[in-house]
Amino acid sequence: MADSDKVFAGSIPKFYDTLMVPLIFQAYADHLAQLVAGSSPGSVLETAAGSGVVTRALAPQLKPDARYLVTDLN
């Protein structure tokens, strides 16, 4: 393997948000947000939030008085 094949440089979050999220995760996040919001929850715990794609999809759909706690280890 060439040394250049081992290098992963640049902003990983930027590449993830601009390439991976739209390609793989956005449709899933939108669908999940619709399902969760449809149950009108009073509180939501989101774990492993990562880039926040589900958070951005769900937060605007929750009731104004809903509690939303979002966590991620990174």
Number of C-alpha atoms within 10 A of each C-alpha: 5 6 6 7 7 8 8 8 6 8 8 9 12 11 11 13 16 10 12 13 17 13 11 10 14 16 15 15 19 16 14 15 21 15 12 14 19 11 9 13 14 13 13 17 10 14 11 11 15 14 15 17 19 21 18 13 20 21 16 11 14 22 13 9 9 13 14 15 11 15 12 11 7 7
